[in-house]
Structures are given as C-alpha cells and as structure tokens.
Amino acid sequence: MDRNGIAAELFRLRDKDYALLQAKLLPTVSADRIIGVRTPALRSFAKVLYQDRDVDAFLSCLPHPYFDEDQLHAFVISLEKDFDRCIAAVSAFLPFIDNWATCDQLSPKAFKKEPEKLLPSIQVWLRSERTYTVRFAIGMLMQHFLDERFDTRYLDAVAGIRSEEYYVNTMIAWFFATALAKQYDRALPYLEGRRLADRVHNKAIQKSLESFRIPDAHKARLRSLRIRS
C-alpha cells in the first residue's frame, strides 16, 4: 500500500470526536495534523502494513504530515522482531517524534528479547538535545532495566539529567516512581539525598503516592521527603 492509500485508509477510520479529544491532550501537535483514528484501529492497521512488502517506503517517508501516521509508524516498528532492523528504524524515527503519545507508544518487541544490546543506543539517546529522544531513552530504561537487570548506574544516569522540558521531567519522575515500586531500598537514597531537581523530586513522590504498588509504610516515608516551597 502506497502513502496515498495509507492516508486514505486513515481518513476512512476517522472519528472526528476522538480527534477533538486528542487535540486537547496533545498540546505540541497542531490540531490540523490529527485525523482521529483510535488506537485499536491503528494497531490492527499496523499489523496489516507490517506484512506489506512496501512498508519500508512508508517508514522512510519522513516526516509524516499527520499525527496518526506517526502513531502508525510507531506501531509498525514495534512489531519488528529483528533487533538490528528495529534499532535502525527507531533511530531514524526518533528525531521526528514531536509528542508524548507517539514516544510512549513506541515499544519494540525486539528490544524485549535482547535489551542488553539496547544499552549503547540508550546512552546516546540520553545525551540528545531532542525532548522525545531523551524521554524515549528513559522509558526504555524504565521498561527493561528496573527488574532482574537492575543496576544503580541506571538511576545515576537518569538522576543526572537536568532539563527545562516538561515531557522530559515527567518521565524522570515516572521512572523514579517505578524504581521506588520495584527497587525501593536502592531508589530511596536518591530522594533522601535530593538528587533530583526539586519539581521532579516532588512529582516522583506524587506519582509514588498514587501507585498501588508501593506499600503504605513506604508512602509515609515519601510524604516526609516532600520539598516545601
């Protein structure tokens, strides 16, 4: 299916009310770029495209004019099983991501199978000046390296980030809230030592207090660590 055919199918799947809702949730995306295709329909379409021998033409045609095409692109890449093909596709796509939704929807299957191979790229992405490249890198550390592959060096890497970008800082807070749920004793010193920017510190605590995965005793300690203005 060529680019025109893909766009035509997206418009066929359009939900105008959903487009209006998305426009409110995506302040970094112009409303005229949002077609309004719901996520289940995009995922189903991505599975069809992934089997299309011409899908590489769509993936290489960047930037896409529509947000929904970016979402579709993320879902197609996420289906790729070959690590090398996947990392190349992700690296090519990241500079064109301009919103939190596409960034967070990009969750490649290939990375789940071989996460250790991902670390060199994560280190590069963390140093990027692009908001959503950094956000994606933090998300990959959160997704793949807070369980059996955990190491405090990942906490160090994220704690060392200083940014004025809202969507970077919210991901840092989310990362540490998840770390507190999974590696409480190792993550707590970063809050006790105020290793994060003040607003990120408080946001991490807020997210932790909202989590069902953190016991009440731990929440009580976290409440006491809030930074008062």
Long-range contacts (C-beta under 8 A, 24 or more apart in sequence): 1-49, 1-52, 1-54, 1-58, 2-54, 2-57, 3-57, 3-58, 3-61, 6-49, 6-58, 6-69, 6-72, 7-65, 7-66, 7-69, 9-45, 10-35, 10-37, 10-45, 10-66, 10-68, 10-69, 10-72, 11-35, 13-37, 13-38, 13-41, 13-42, 13-45, 22-67, 22-101, 25-101, 26-67, 26-99, 26-100, 26-101, 28-98, 28-99, 28-100, 28-167, 29-67, 29-98, 29-99, 33-65, 33-66, 33-67, 34-66, 34-67, 34-68, 35-66, 35-67, 35-68, 36-68, 37-68, 37-71, 39-71, 39-105, 42-68, 42-71, 42-72, 42-75, 43-75, 45-72, 45-75, 46-72, 46-75, 46-76, 46-78, 46-79, 47-79, 49-76, 50-76, 50-79, 50-80, 59-89, 59-92, 59-93, 60-92, 62-92, 62-93, 62-96, 63-96, 64-96, 67-99, 67-102, 70-96, 70-97, 70-98, 70-99, 70-102, 71-101, 71-102, 71-105, 73-102, 74-102, 74-105, 74-106, 75-105, 77-106, 77-108, 78-105, 78-106, 78-107, 78-108, 78-109, 79-109, 80-108, 80-109, 80-110, 81-109, 81-110, 81-113, 82-110, 83-110, 83-111, 83-113, 83-114, 83-117, 85-110, 86-110, 86-111, 87-117, 87-118, 87-121, 90-121, 91-121, 94-125, 94-128, 94-130, 94-132, 94-133, 94-136, 95-130, 95-133, 97-132, 97-133, 97-136, 98-132, 99-132, 100-132, 100-135, 100-167, 100-170, 102-132, 103-132, 103-135, 103-136, 103-139, 103-167, 104-135, 104-139, 106-136, 107-143, 111-140, 111-144, 112-144, 115-140, 115-144, 115-145, 115-149, 116-149, 118-144, 123-157, 126-157, 126-158, 126-161, 131-163, 131-165, 131-167, 131-168, 132-167, 134-161, 134-163, 134-165, 134-168, 134-171, 135-167, 135-168, 135-171, 138-168, 138-171, 138-172, 138-175, 139-171, 139-175, 141-175, 142-171, 142-174, 142-175, 142-178, 142-179, 146-178, 146-179, 146-182, 146-183, 147-182, 150-182, 150-183, 150-186, 152-186, 155-179, 155-186, 155-187, 155-190, 159-190, 159-195, 159-196, 162-197, 169-197, 169-199, 169-200, 169-203, 170-203, 172-196, 172-200, 172-204, 173-200, 173-203, 173-204, 173-206, 173-207, 174-204, 174-207, 176-200, 176-204, 176-208, 177-204, 177-205, 177-207, 177-208, 177-211, 180-204, 180-208, 180-211, 180-214, 180-218, 180-222, 181-208, 181-211, 181-213, 181-214, 182-213, 184-214, 184-218, 188-221, 191-222, 191-225, 192-225, 194-227, 198-227, 201-225, 201-227, 202-226, 202-227
